[in-house]
Amino acid sequence: MATGPLWQRIAWFVAIWFASVAALAVVAFAIRLAIL
């Protein structure tokens, strides 16, 4: 995938970053629900 055009690399980076942030948000929300 690294051999693709620049926009494709940027799209992959944004997708991976968004997925990681969403996963962290879900985990934090689950922990908050478990505590409360």
CHARMM internal coordinates of N, CA and C (Angstrom, degrees):
IC EDIT
DIST 1 N 1 CA 1.4651
DIST 1 CA 1 C 1.5285
ANGL 1 N 1 CA 1 C 111.14
DIST 1 C 2 N 1.3202
ANGL 1 CA 1 C 2 N 116.66
DIHE 1 N 1 CA 1 C 2 N -20.28
DIST 2 N 2 CA 1.4662
ANGL 1 C 2 N 2 CA 120.23
DIHE 1 CA 1 C 2 N 2 CA -178.16
DIST 2 CA 2 C 1.5268
ANGL 2 N 2 CA 2 C 111.41
DIHE 1 C 2 N 2 CA 2 C -72.09
DIST 2 C 3 N 1.3357
ANGL 2 CA 2 C 3 N 117.13
DIHE 2 N 2 CA 2 C 3 N -13.86
DIST 3 N 3 CA 1.4640
ANGL 2 C 3 N 3 CA 119.98
DIHE 2 CA 2 C 3 N 3 CA -178.37
DIST 3 CA 3 C 1.5242
ANGL 3 N 3 CA 3 C 111.35
DIHE 2 C 3 N 3 CA 3 C -88.52
DIST 3 C 4 N 1.3355
ANGL 3 CA 3 C 4 N 116.88
DIHE 3 N 3 CA 3 C 4 N -1.27
DIST 4 N 4 CA 1.4643
ANGL 3 C 4 N 4 CA 120.41
DIHE 3 CA 3 C 4 N 4 CA -178.85
DIST 4 CA 4 C 1.5195
ANGL 4 N 4 CA 4 C 111.37
DIHE 3 C 4 N 4 CA 4 C -75.70
DIST 4 C 5 N 1.3210
ANGL 4 CA 4 C 5 N 116.29
DIHE 4 N 4 CA 4 C 5 N 177.63
DIST 5 N 5 CA 1.4641
ANGL 4 C 5 N 5 CA 120.76
DIHE 4 CA 4 C 5 N 5 CA 178.40
DIST 5 CA 5 C 1.5235
ANGL 5 N 5 CA 5 C 111.44
DIHE 4 C 5 N 5 CA 5 C -66.52
DIST 5 C 6 N 1.3233
ANGL 5 CA 5 C 6 N 115.56
DIHE 5 N 5 CA 5 C 6 N 168.63
DIST 6 N 6 CA 1.4655
ANGL 5 C 6 N 6 CA 120.06
DIHE 5 CA 5 C 6 N 6 CA -175.54
DIST 6 CA 6 C 1.5218
ANGL 6 N 6 CA 6 C 111.38
DIHE 5 C 6 N 6 CA 6 C -63.67
DIST 6 C 7 N 1.3213
ANGL 6 CA 6 C 7 N 117.68
DIHE 6 N 6 CA 6 C 7 N -40.80
DIST 7 N 7 CA 1.4674
ANGL 6 C 7 N 7 CA 119.51
DIHE 6 CA 6 C 7 N 7 CA -177.66
DIST 7 CA 7 C 1.5208
ANGL 7 N 7 CA 7 C 111.09
DIHE 6 C 7 N 7 CA 7 C -64.27
DIST 7 C 8 N 1.3571
ANGL 7 CA 7 C 8 N 116.08
DIHE 7 N 7 CA 7 C 8 N -32.00
DIST 8 N 8 CA 1.4673
ANGL 7 C 8 N 8 CA 118.35
DIHE 7 CA 7 C 8 N 8 CA 179.35
DIST 8 CA 8 C 1.5267
ANGL 8 N 8 CA 8 C 110.30
DIHE 7 C 8 N 8 CA 8 C -70.15
DIST 8 C 9 N 1.3332
ANGL 8 CA 8 C 9 N 116.05
DIHE 8 N 8 CA 8 C 9 N -39.32
DIST 9 N 9 CA 1.4708
ANGL 8 C 9 N 9 CA 119.16
DIHE 8 CA 8 C 9 N 9 CA 177.78
DIST 9 CA 9 C 1.5256
ANGL 9 N 9 CA 9 C 110.18
DIHE 8 C 9 N 9 CA 9 C -64.41
DIST 9 C 10 N 1.3333
ANGL 9 CA 9 C 10 N 116.55
DIHE 9 N 9 CA 9 C 10 N -40.83
DIST 10 N 10 CA 1.4714
ANGL 9 C 10 N 10 CA 120.00
DIHE 9 CA 9 C 10 N 10 CA 178.84
DIST 10 CA 10 C 1.5293
ANGL 10 N 10 CA 10 C 109.86
DIHE 9 C 10 N 10 CA 10 C -64.85
DIST 10 C 11 N 1.3336
ANGL 10 CA 10 C 11 N 116.76
DIHE 10 N 10 CA 10 C 11 N -40.31
DIST 11 N 11 CA 1.4655
ANGL 10 C 11 N 11 CA 120.35
DIHE 10 CA 10 C 11 N 11 CA 179.93
DIST 11 CA 11 C 1.5293
ANGL 11 N 11 CA 11 C 110.65
DIHE 10 C 11 N 11 CA 11 C -63.19
DIST 11 C 12 N 1.3405
ANGL 11 CA 11 C 12 N 116.66
DIHE 11 N 11 CA 11 C 12 N -41.93
DIST 12 N 12 CA 1.4637
ANGL 11 C 12 N 12 CA 120.34
DIHE 11 CA 11 C 12 N 12 CA 178.46
DIST 12 CA 12 C 1.5267
ANGL 12 N 12 CA 12 C 110.46
DIHE 11 C 12 N 12 CA 12 C -64.28
DIST 12 C 13 N 1.3424
ANGL 12 CA 12 C 13 N 116.72
DIHE 12 N 12 CA 12 C 13 N -41.85
DIST 13 N 13 CA 1.4665
ANGL 12 C 13 N 13 CA 120.12
DIHE 12 CA 12 C 13 N 13 CA -179.44
DIST 13 CA 13 C 1.5190
ANGL 13 N 13 CA 13 C 110.84
DIHE 12 C 13 N 13 CA 13 C -63.43
DIST 13 C 14 N 1.3308
ANGL 13 CA 13 C 14 N 116.42
DIHE 13 N 13 CA 13 C 14 N -44.08
DIST 14 N 14 CA 1.4640
ANGL 13 C 14 N 14 CA 120.40
DIHE 13 CA 13 C 14 N 14 CA -179.94
DIST 14 CA 14 C 1.5290
ANGL 14 N 14 CA 14 C 110.60
DIHE 13 C 14 N 14 CA 14 C -65.18
DIST 14 C 15 N 1.3295
ANGL 14 CA 14 C 15 N 116.94
DIHE 14 N 14 CA 14 C 15 N -40.14
DIST 15 N 15 CA 1.4646
ANGL 14 C 15 N 15 CA 120.37
DIHE 14 CA 14 C 15 N 15 CA -178.92
DIST 15 CA 15 C 1.5281
ANGL 15 N 15 CA 15 C 111.01
DIHE 14 C 15 N 15 CA 15 C -64.88
DIST 15 C 16 N 1.3315
ANGL 15 CA 15 C 16 N 116.39
DIHE 15 N 15 CA 15 C 16 N -43.66
DIST 16 N 16 CA 1.4670
ANGL 15 C 16 N 16 CA 120.16
DIHE 15 CA 15 C 16 N 16 CA 179.39
DIST 16 CA 16 C 1.5316
ANGL 16 N 16 CA 16 C 110.53
DIHE 15 C 16 N 16 CA 16 C -66.47
DIST 16 C 17 N 1.3462
ANGL 16 CA 16 C 17 N 116.67
DIHE 16 N 16 CA 16 C 17 N -40.96
DIST 17 N 17 CA 1.4627
ANGL 16 C 17 N 17 CA 120.28
DIHE 16 CA 16 C 17 N 17 CA 179.54
DIST 17 CA 17 C 1.5233
ANGL 17 N 17 CA 17 C 110.76
DIHE 16 C 17 N 17 CA 17 C -64.22
DIST 17 C 18 N 1.3416
ANGL 17 CA 17 C 18 N 116.28
DIHE 17 N 17 CA 17 C 18 N -44.00
DIST 18 N 18 CA 1.4611
ANGL 17 C 18 N 18 CA 119.84
DIHE 17 CA 17 C 18 N 18 CA -179.38
DIST 18 CA 18 C 1.5254
ANGL 18 N 18 CA 18 C 110.82
DIHE 17 C 18 N 18 CA 18 C -64.40
DIST 18 C 19 N 1.3357
ANGL 18 CA 18 C 19 N 116.96
DIHE 18 N 18 CA 18 C 19 N -39.32
DIST 19 N 19 CA 1.4642
ANGL 18 C 19 N 19 CA 120.44
DIHE 18 CA 18 C 19 N 19 CA -179.80
DIST 19 CA 19 C 1.5290
ANGL 19 N 19 CA 19 C 110.69
DIHE 18 C 19 N 19 CA 19 C -65.14
DIST 19 C 20 N 1.3375
ANGL 19 CA 19 C 20 N 116.60
DIHE 19 N 19 CA 19 C 20 N -40.25
DIST 20 N 20 CA 1.4649
ANGL 19 C 20 N 20 CA 119.77
DIHE 19 CA 19 C 20 N 20 CA -179.37
DIST 20 CA 20 C 1.5285
ANGL 20 N 20 CA 20 C 110.73
DIHE 19 C 20 N 20 CA 20 C -68.16
DIST 20 C 21 N 1.3314
ANGL 20 CA 20 C 21 N 116.79
DIHE 20 N 20 CA 20 C 21 N -40.80
DIST 21 N 21 CA 1.4676
ANGL 20 C 21 N 21 CA 120.24
DIHE 20 CA 20 C 21 N 21 CA 178.96
DIST 21 CA 21 C 1.5266
ANGL 21 N 21 CA 21 C 110.06
DIHE 20 C 21 N 21 CA 21 C -65.65
DIST 21 C 22 N 1.3295
ANGL 21 CA 21 C 22 N 117.22
DIHE 21 N 21 CA 21 C 22 N -40.98
DIST 22 N 22 CA 1.4617
ANGL 21 C 22 N 22 CA 120.63
DIHE 21 CA 21 C 22 N 22 CA 179.24
DIST 22 CA 22 C 1.5286
ANGL 22 N 22 CA 22 C 110.46
DIHE 21 C 22 N 22 CA 22 C -64.30
DIST 22 C 23 N 1.3301
ANGL 22 CA 22 C 23 N 116.99
DIHE 22 N 22 CA 22 C 23 N -40.11
DIST 23 N 23 CA 1.4608
ANGL 22 C 23 N 23 CA 120.55
DIHE 22 CA 22 C 23 N 23 CA 179.46
DIST 23 CA 23 C 1.5286
ANGL 23 N 23 CA 23 C 110.44
DIHE 22 C 23 N 23 CA 23 C -64.45
DIST 23 C 24 N 1.3323
ANGL 23 CA 23 C 24 N 116.78
DIHE 23 N 23 CA 23 C 24 N -42.06
DIST 24 N 24 CA 1.4653
ANGL 23 C 24 N 24 CA 119.97
DIHE 23 CA 23 C 24 N 24 CA 178.84
DIST 24 CA 24 C 1.5239
ANGL 24 N 24 CA 24 C 110.59
DIHE 23 C 24 N 24 CA 24 C -64.63
DIST 24 C 25 N 1.3330
ANGL 24 CA 24 C 25 N 117.06
DIHE 24 N 24 CA 24 C 25 N -38.65
DIST 25 N 25 CA 1.4626
ANGL 24 C 25 N 25 CA 120.65
DIHE 24 CA 24 C 25 N 25 CA 179.60
DIST 25 CA 25 C 1.5239
ANGL 25 N 25 CA 25 C 110.42
DIHE 24 C 25 N 25 CA 25 C -65.18
DIST 25 C 26 N 1.3262
ANGL 25 CA 25 C 26 N 116.91
DIHE 25 N 25 CA 25 C 26 N -41.45
DIST 26 N 26 CA 1.4665
ANGL 25 C 26 N 26 CA 120.57
DIHE 25 CA 25 C 26 N 26 CA 179.49
DIST 26 CA 26 C 1.5258
ANGL 26 N 26 CA 26 C 110.46
DIHE 25 C 26 N 26 CA 26 C -65.02
DIST 26 C 27 N 1.3301
ANGL 26 CA 26 C 27 N 116.84
DIHE 26 N 26 CA 26 C 27 N -41.92
DIST 27 N 27 CA 1.4636
ANGL 26 C 27 N 27 CA 120.44
DIHE 26 CA 26 C 27 N 27 CA 179.46
DIST 27 CA 27 C 1.5261
ANGL 27 N 27 CA 27 C 110.40
DIHE 26 C 27 N 27 CA 27 C -64.51
DIST 27 C 28 N 1.3359
ANGL 27 CA 27 C 28 N 116.86
DIHE 27 N 27 CA 27 C 28 N -43.79
DIST 28 N 28 CA 1.4652
ANGL 27 C 28 N 28 CA 120.01
DIHE 27 CA 27 C 28 N 28 CA 179.48
DIST 28 CA 28 C 1.5287
ANGL 28 N 28 CA 28 C 110.42
DIHE 27 C 28 N 28 CA 28 C -63.72
DIST 28 C 29 N 1.3335
ANGL 28 CA 28 C 29 N 116.78
DIHE 28 N 28 CA 28 C 29 N -39.76
DIST 29 N 29 CA 1.4640
ANGL 28 C 29 N 29 CA 120.15
DIHE 28 CA 28 C 29 N 29 CA 179.40
DIST 29 CA 29 C 1.5246
ANGL 29 N 29 CA 29 C 110.60
DIHE 28 C 29 N 29 CA 29 C -65.99
DIST 29 C 30 N 1.3367
ANGL 29 CA 29 C 30 N 117.09
DIHE 29 N 29 CA 29 C 30 N -40.25
DIST 30 N 30 CA 1.4633
ANGL 29 C 30 N 30 CA 120.75
DIHE 29 CA 29 C 30 N 30 CA 179.48
DIST 30 CA 30 C 1.5259
ANGL 30 N 30 CA 30 C 110.63
DIHE 29 C 30 N 30 CA 30 C -65.46
DIST 30 C 31 N 1.3310
ANGL 30 CA 30 C 31 N 116.66
DIHE 30 N 30 CA 30 C 31 N -40.19
DIST 31 N 31 CA 1.4663
ANGL 30 C 31 N 31 CA 120.05
DIHE 30 CA 30 C 31 N 31 CA 178.86
DIST 31 CA 31 C 1.5279
ANGL 31 N 31 CA 31 C 110.13
DIHE 30 C 31 N 31 CA 31 C -65.47
DIST 31 C 32 N 1.3362
ANGL 31 CA 31 C 32 N 116.17
DIHE 31 N 31 CA 31 C 32 N -40.56
DIST 32 N 32 CA 1.4675
ANGL 31 C 32 N 32 CA 119.26
DIHE 31 CA 31 C 32 N 32 CA 179.25
DIST 32 CA 32 C 1.5231
ANGL 32 N 32 CA 32 C 110.42
DIHE 31 C 32 N 32 CA 32 C -64.04
DIST 32 C 33 N 1.3251
ANGL 32 CA 32 C 33 N 117.14
DIHE 32 N 32 CA 32 C 33 N -40.73
DIST 33 N 33 CA 1.4674
ANGL 32 C 33 N 33 CA 119.96
DIHE 32 CA 32 C 33 N 33 CA 178.50
DIST 33 CA 33 C 1.5261
ANGL 33 N 33 CA 33 C 110.36
DIHE 32 C 33 N 33 CA 33 C -66.41
DIST 33 C 34 N 1.3312
ANGL 33 CA 33 C 34 N 117.01
DIHE 33 N 33 CA 33 C 34 N -36.98
DIST 34 N 34 CA 1.4599
ANGL 33 C 34 N 34 CA 120.31
DIHE 33 CA 33 C 34 N 34 CA -179.22
DIST 34 CA 34 C 1.5271
ANGL 34 N 34 CA 34 C 110.44
DIHE 33 C 34 N 34 CA 34 C -67.62
DIST 34 C 35 N 1.3432
ANGL 34 CA 34 C 35 N 116.41
DIHE 34 N 34 CA 34 C 35 N -38.26
DIST 35 N 35 CA 1.4650
ANGL 34 C 35 N 35 CA 119.83
DIHE 34 CA 34 C 35 N 35 CA -179.81
DIST 35 CA 35 C 1.5286
ANGL 35 N 35 CA 35 C 109.98
DIHE 34 C 35 N 35 CA 35 C -70.85
DIST 35 C 36 N 1.3304
ANGL 35 CA 35 C 36 N 116.29
DIHE 35 N 35 CA 35 C 36 N -45.98
DIST 36 N 36 CA 1.4563
ANGL 35 C 36 N 36 CA 119.38
DIHE 35 CA 35 C 36 N 36 CA -179.91
DIST 36 CA 36 C 1.5273
ANGL 36 N 36 CA 36 C 109.71
DIHE 35 C 36 N 36 CA 36 C -80.76
END
COOR INIT
IC SEED 1 N 1 CA 1 C
IC BUILD
